[in-house]
Amino acid sequence: LLSRLVEWLPPVVVSFLLIAACHQHTRTTSFWQDEIFTHLFVTDSFAHMIKANRDTINPNPPLYFVLTWLTVRIFGDSELVLRLTSSIPLCLSAFMMWSILRKRFAYLPCYAALTANYLLGVT
């Protein structure tokens, strides 16, 4: 059991660091331009959000806004909530990446790939 827990420690640590970085970034930085547009989209009515998403300027798929709209309705529209809506899928992808890589590669190369992915995702 302990070896199984240690096996999954890297994606747990990466996820924790990503959430901590998101929290720290929220404490020190206000909304950026794209985050302001997201905030405006998801705090409006659902029908208007979908209609506004049909423009040719916005490259994001509607699913992102639908999930963010639901998240805002449940947890509120604070900067942290909006940023966590993007960070949590990245955390899930760390676990998925680890699971896929560990089936084929040794521990150290997987750890290096996960660390590189985290560093690229944070910057």
Long-range contacts (C-beta under 8 A, 24 or more apart in sequence): 7-102, 7-107, 8-95, 8-98, 10-98, 10-110, 10-111, 10-114, 10-115, 11-94, 11-95, 11-97, 11-98, 11-114, 14-91, 14-94, 14-114, 14-115, 14-117, 14-118, 15-91, 15-94, 15-95, 17-118, 17-122, 18-87, 18-90, 18-91, 18-94, 18-118, 18-121, 18-122, 19-84, 19-87, 19-88, 19-91, 21-122, 22-80, 22-83, 22-84, 22-87, 23-80, 25-83, 26-79, 26-80, 26-83, 30-79, 31-79, 31-82, 35-79, 35-82, 35-83, 38-65, 38-68, 38-82, 39-77, 39-82, 41-65, 41-68, 41-69, 42-68, 42-69, 42-72, 42-77, 42-82, 43-72, 43-77, 90-121, 94-118
